[in-house]
Amino acid sequence: MAIYKRAAGSGEELETKPKIYKSNKSYVNMATDMASLKATFEIIKDEDGYLCAADMEQGIFTDGRDEEELIKNINDAVECHFNVPHTNVSIILKKMPN
């Protein structure tokens, strides 16, 4: 699972950290080859209590009953959209006021 950090700013932001993989006795940062892969999700809570996430630039949409399920679903949607592990994509989550 990706590692998320909390950052100050307009709204609450969480960002993933890329993992470093060992390949053929050399260390390779998988995100360096895919540095342009970025997904920025705006998160709102709908009238039924679900958390909804949308990246309008990439056209990625998902939801979840709680924050844990939402993050899992975002990771799955990002992997499906970019066809790479979610750890290779810079993912930013912005909680929007309702």
C-alpha positions in Angstrom: 0.0 0.0 0.0 1.2 3.5 -0.7 2.4 5.7 2.1 0.5 8.9 2.6 1.5 12.1 4.3 -0.5 15.0 5.6 0.5 18.5 4.4 -0.7 21.9 5.2 -2.5 24.0 2.6 -5.9 24.8 1.3 -7.8 21.8 2.4 -6.2 18.6 3.7 -3.7 17.0 1.3 -2.2 13.6 1.3 0.5 12.5 -1.1 2.1 9.1 -1.9 5.8 8.4 -1.8 7.3 6.3 -4.6 9.0 3.0 -3.6 12.5 2.1 -4.6 13.0 -1.4 -6.0 16.2 -3.4 -6.3 16.8 -4.8 -9.8 19.9 -6.6 -11.0 21.9 -5.4 -8.0 21.2 -1.8 -8.7 18.6 0.4 -7.1 16.0 1.8 -9.5 13.4 4.4 -8.5 10.4 3.3 -10.6 8.8 6.8 -10.4 11.7 8.5 -12.2 10.8 6.9 -15.5 7.2 7.9 -14.9 7.6 11.3 -13.2 4.8 12.8 -15.3 2.2 10.3 -13.9 0.2 12.3 -11.5 -3.4 12.1 -10.2 -5.0 14.8 -8.1 -8.3 13.8 -6.6 -10.9 16.2 -5.0 -12.8 14.4 -2.3 -16.3 15.2 -1.1 -18.9 13.4 1.0 -22.2 12.8 -0.8 -25.7 12.9 0.7 -25.6 9.2 1.4 -22.4 9.5 3.4 -20.1 8.0 0.8 -16.7 9.7 0.1 -16.4 10.5 -3.6 -13.1 11.2 -5.4 -12.7 12.7 -8.8 -9.6 13.5 -10.9 -11.2 15.7 -13.6 -8.0 16.1 -15.5 -7.4 12.3 -15.9 -11.1 11.3 -15.9 -10.7 9.0 -12.9 -13.7 8.6 -10.5 -14.3 6.3 -7.5 -15.9 6.3 -4.1 -15.8 4.5 -0.7 -17.8 4.0 2.4 -14.9 5.3 4.6 -11.4 6.7 4.1 -9.8 3.3 4.1 -12.0 1.9 1.4 -11.7 5.2 -0.6 -7.9 5.0 -0.6 -8.0 1.3 -1.7 -10.4 2.2 -4.5 -8.3 5.2 -5.6 -5.2 3.0 -5.7 -7.1 0.4 -7.8 -8.5 3.1 -10.2 -5.1 4.7 -10.6 -3.5 1.3 -11.5 -6.3 0.6 -14.0 -6.1 4.0 -15.6 -2.2 4.2 -15.9 -1.6 0.5 -16.2 1.2 0.7 -13.6 1.4 0.0 -9.9 -0.1 2.9 -7.9 3.2 3.4 -6.1 4.6 4.7 -9.5 2.1 7.5 -9.6 2.1 10.7 -7.6 -1.4 10.7 -6.0 -2.7 13.9 -4.2 -5.9 13.8 -2.3 -7.7 17.1 -1.5 -10.6 17.1 0.9 -13.1 19.7 -0.3 -15.6 21.5 2.0 -19.2 20.3 1.5 
